[in-house]
Amino acid sequence: MYRARVLAAAVVIGGAMLESSTPAGATQTVVARWLMDETSGNVMRDSAGDHDGSLYSVVLGRPGFKGTAYGFTGSSYVSVPSAADLNPGSANITITIHLNATAVPASPDWDLIRKGLYETSGGEFKMEYQPSGQASCGFKGSRGYSELIAGPAVNNGQWHTVRCVKTSSSIQVVVDEKTFSKAATIGSIANTASVVIGARPGSEFFKGSLDHASIRIG
């Protein structure tokens, strides 16, 4: 959670612009793709590279967006070791995940996927799920921090595709191919933190199903 959440909720949503429905990340390089189709074991396999993750209290084999999905019960998470190619540096980045949920957090939010925290040296990127049922995206880099809460509520028990995008001049929340954008200059992001799915970690645990996550850079 960012310490200026109250201001973010009041100001950032109002500053969001609805753009085209063009898919984000179409020309970027996929550095990690986690299909979340495992039905046994404690390893999440990366189908695009070498970024396998460890599962903690994750329910396997739930009905998915495609194939099967992971279930997150409020104490579940996945941790992927840090690697240099998971950091965008100053390049554009698109983080994608598919979610299915009905519950919403009371306060402050639940984490969907992140690398780093606000106080982490080298910055952070994160996707969160808000008490309003909306998704949010936050990025902190060498030139600043920006966060955007935007789009429709997604807590209707249906599958939704959510993307967080950082470019050189904006950040975007993309929900089911509808893009909401805010002008922002983030700079470079490069940290040594793990990629964590479904939690902060240690708090802000997501409750619901997640499927087909990926990171694209370039």
Phi, psi and omega per residue, in radians:
M1 nan 2.356 3.088
Y2 -1.473 2.467 -2.989
R3 -1.192 -0.271 3.091
A4 -1.794 0.642 -3.073
R5 -0.993 -0.702 -3.084
V6 -1.081 -0.798 3.103
L7 -1.145 -0.672 -3.131
A8 -1.064 -0.792 -3.102
A9 -1.123 -0.597 -3.083
A10 -1.449 -0.645 -2.993
V11 -1.725 -0.745 -3.001
V12 -1.178 -0.731 3.142
I13 -1.063 -0.734 -3.140
G14 -1.129 -0.435 -3.132
G15 -1.564 -0.008 -3.102
A16 -1.335 2.483 3.081
M17 -2.001 2.310 3.053
L18 -1.397 2.136 -3.129
E19 -1.909 -2.780 -3.104
S20 -1.259 2.982 3.113
S21 -1.700 0.322 3.120
T22 -1.107 2.252 -3.121
P23 -1.026 2.396 3.104
A24 -1.415 2.654 2.990
G25 1.344 0.271 -3.033
A26 -1.110 -0.522 -3.089
T27 -1.891 0.170 -3.108
Q28 -1.526 2.838 3.094
T29 -1.508 2.279 3.076
V30 -1.386 1.990 3.129
V31 -1.661 -0.356 3.076
A32 -2.705 2.396 3.059
R33 -2.458 2.062 -3.118
W34 -1.953 1.910 -3.064
L35 -1.367 -0.366 3.088
M36 1.023 0.660 -3.126
D37 -1.722 0.024 -3.135
E38 -1.110 2.446 3.100
T39 -2.047 0.050 3.063
S40 -2.722 2.854 3.108
G41 1.552 -3.025 -3.107
N42 -2.282 0.492 -3.136
V43 -2.168 2.296 2.990
M44 -1.652 2.071 -3.062
R45 -1.512 2.436 3.046
D46 -1.645 2.029 -3.103
S47 -1.472 -0.107 -3.106
A48 -1.921 -0.369 -3.078
G49 -2.717 -2.517 -3.054
D50 -2.010 0.535 -3.031
H51 -1.851 1.112 3.057
D52 -1.246 2.643 -3.129
G53 -2.146 2.848 3.105
S54 -1.762 2.357 -3.118
L55 -1.659 2.398 3.104
Y56 -2.259 1.917 3.100
S57 1.011 0.527 3.119
V58 -1.554 2.384 3.073
V59 -1.525 2.167 -3.097
L60 -1.678 2.700 2.968
G61 1.435 0.281 3.058
R62 -1.234 2.685 3.048
P63 -0.989 2.317 -2.990
G64 -2.009 3.106 2.985
F65 -1.087 -0.746 2.970
K66 -2.436 2.205 -3.095
G67 1.183 -2.325 3.129
T68 -1.849 2.925 -3.073
A69 -2.311 3.034 3.036
Y70 -1.700 2.446 3.020
G71 -1.767 2.353 -3.139
F72 -2.041 2.143 -2.899
T73 -1.793 -0.049 -3.048
G74 1.920 -0.068 3.011
S75 -2.418 0.166 -3.060
S76 -1.627 2.617 2.963
Y77 -2.872 2.903 3.064
V78 -2.193 2.411 3.130
S79 -2.153 2.241 3.125
V80 -2.014 2.158 -3.125
P81 -0.995 2.550 3.110
S82 -1.107 2.596 3.037
A83 -2.640 2.648 -3.052
A84 -1.027 -0.654 -3.065
D85 -1.369 -0.067 3.013
L86 -1.515 -0.128 3.062
N87 -1.653 2.290 -3.120
P88 -1.371 -0.307 -2.971
G89 1.043 -2.292 3.110
S90 -1.629 0.030 -3.125
A91 -1.340 2.885 3.017
N92 -1.179 2.636 3.084
I93 -2.467 2.497 3.035
T94 -2.243 2.144 3.085
I95 -1.924 2.235 -3.071
T96 -2.194 2.455 2.993
I97 -2.627 2.673 3.066
H98 -1.912 2.335 -3.077
L99 -2.326 2.671 3.084
N100 -2.446 2.057 -3.064
A101 -2.663 2.712 2.962
T102 -2.120 -0.610 3.106
A103 -1.291 2.698 3.037
V104 -2.283 2.701 3.122
P105 -1.249 2.596 3.045
A106 -1.311 -0.894 3.121
S107 -3.047 2.434 -0.003
P108 -1.593 -0.672 -3.134
D109 -2.978 3.046 2.992
W110 -2.042 2.482 -3.134
D111 -1.550 2.395 3.074
L112 -1.714 -0.867 3.088
I113 -2.765 2.438 3.121
R114 -2.710 2.791 2.969
K115 -2.398 1.858 -3.096
G116 1.635 2.959 3.071
L117 -2.141 3.007 -3.129
Y118 -0.987 -0.676 -3.080
E119 -1.533 -0.011 -3.108
T120 -1.178 2.318 3.040
S121 -1.096 2.261 -3.118
G122 1.684 -0.068 3.033
G123 1.631 -2.946 -3.087
E124 -2.706 2.769 2.793
F125 -2.340 2.579 -3.049
K126 -2.730 2.656 2.976
M127 -2.190 2.262 -3.093
E128 -2.262 2.896 -3.096
Y129 -2.139 2.093 -2.912
Q130 -1.655 2.839 3.068
P131 -1.003 -0.418 3.090
S132 -1.321 -0.122 -3.036
G133 1.486 0.014 3.126
Q134 -1.558 2.784 3.009
A135 -1.595 2.730 3.044
S136 -2.435 2.732 3.114
C137 -2.259 2.409 3.101
G138 -2.399 2.482 -3.138
F139 -2.415 2.352 2.994
K140 -2.224 2.227 -3.141
G141 -2.376 -2.842 -3.045
S142 -1.201 -0.288 -3.091
R143 -2.015 0.015 3.081
G144 2.634 -3.127 -3.129
Y145 -2.163 2.502 3.021
S146 -2.627 2.556 -3.131
E147 -2.422 2.558 -3.127
L148 -2.420 2.160 2.993
I149 -1.870 2.090 -3.019
A150 -2.807 2.923 3.083
G151 1.578 3.076 -3.122
P152 -1.284 2.795 2.986
A153 -1.143 2.497 -3.077
V154 -2.092 0.347 -3.091
N155 -1.707 0.879 -3.086
N156 -1.965 0.249 3.112
G157 1.311 0.219 3.088
Q158 -1.940 2.814 3.089
W159 -1.367 2.362 3.101
H160 -2.310 2.515 3.082
T161 -1.759 2.147 -3.117
V162 -2.126 2.346 3.085
R163 -2.241 2.503 2.948
C164 -1.980 2.281 -3.058
V165 -2.247 2.348 2.963
K166 -2.084 2.230 2.987
T167 -2.036 -3.037 -3.134
S168 -1.223 -0.308 -3.037
S169 -2.306 0.036 -3.100
S170 -2.752 2.882 2.875
I171 -2.135 2.684 -3.060
Q172 -2.400 2.497 2.872
V173 -1.888 2.176 -3.134
V174 -2.082 2.055 -3.122
V175 -2.098 2.028 -3.133
D176 0.883 0.775 3.071
E177 1.266 0.130 3.001
K178 -1.689 2.196 -2.987
T179 -1.834 2.277 3.048
F180 -2.077 2.294 -2.931
S181 -2.275 2.618 3.069
K182 -2.416 2.314 3.088
A183 -1.120 2.328 -3.124
A184 -2.850 2.524 3.027
T185 -2.043 1.878 -3.018
I186 -1.672 -0.671 -3.059
G187 1.482 -2.639 -3.030
S188 -1.581 2.441 3.034
I189 -2.116 2.097 3.106
A190 -2.741 1.870 -3.124
N191 -2.287 3.091 3.139
T192 -1.917 0.298 -3.128
A193 -1.388 2.647 3.043
S194 -1.196 2.722 2.905
V195 -1.450 2.168 -3.116
V196 -2.067 2.293 -3.139
I197 -1.991 2.225 3.035
G198 1.606 0.038 3.132
A199 -2.889 3.087 -3.063
R200 -1.324 -0.754 0.255
P201 -1.698 3.031 3.138
G202 1.543 -0.221 3.123
S203 -2.832 3.093 3.075
E204 0.931 0.845 -3.097
F205 -1.337 2.297 3.104
F206 -1.282 2.568 3.020
K207 -2.150 2.014 -3.113
G208 2.633 -2.795 3.131
S209 -2.008 2.479 3.073
L210 -2.223 2.584 -3.084
D211 -2.655 2.711 2.989
H212 0.730 1.374 3.070
A213 -1.790 2.616 3.127
S214 -2.687 2.780 3.026
I215 -2.222 2.199 3.090
R216 -2.089 2.404 -3.110
I217 -2.348 2.485 3.055
G218 2.367 nan nan
